[in-house]
Each structure stands twice: as structure tokens, then as C-alpha cells.
């Protein structure tokens, strides 16, 4: 899985909320573990959620309305 855009809320899955004010135009890989694959995903303005092939759910980004758990 790769994400790009502005990381103001941690929505790019990079483990931080660093926002330089610039868009990240090149896709950046998100570390989901070496053997995991994404089978479904949902994205919002400031969050991302994925379902992995083992049935687990991972979400990251802004949680202002409980959208990432």
C-alpha cells in the first residue's frame, strides 16, 4: 500500500504527523508487515483504514469523530 498527499493528520501512515506544508507527490510505502496484503480499504480527508488478508483492521490519521477506532 502506498499513500501520498499532505500528512497533517498522520493519514499517510508514516508513523508521524509531520506536515512540511508541501504535498508528498510520490507514493510512499506504508509498513503493514512483510507478509500482509491489503484486501480492502477506505479513505477519508484525514484518515485511512485497511483490512488485511488475515482479517485484521488497521487505521491511522485523525480520529476526531472516532473514525480510526
C-alpha positions, 0 to 999 in steps of 0.5 A: 500500500502506498499513500501520498498527499499532505500528512497533517493528520498522520493519514499517510501512515508514516508513523508521524504527523509531520506536515512540511506544508508541501504535498508528498507527490510520490507514493510512499510505502506504508509498513503493514508487515512483510507478509500482509496484503491489503484486501480492502480499504477506505479513505477519508480527508484525514484518515485511512483504514485497511483490512488485511488478508488475515482479517485484521483492521488497521487505521491511522490519521485523525480520529476526531469523530472516532473514525480510526477506532 
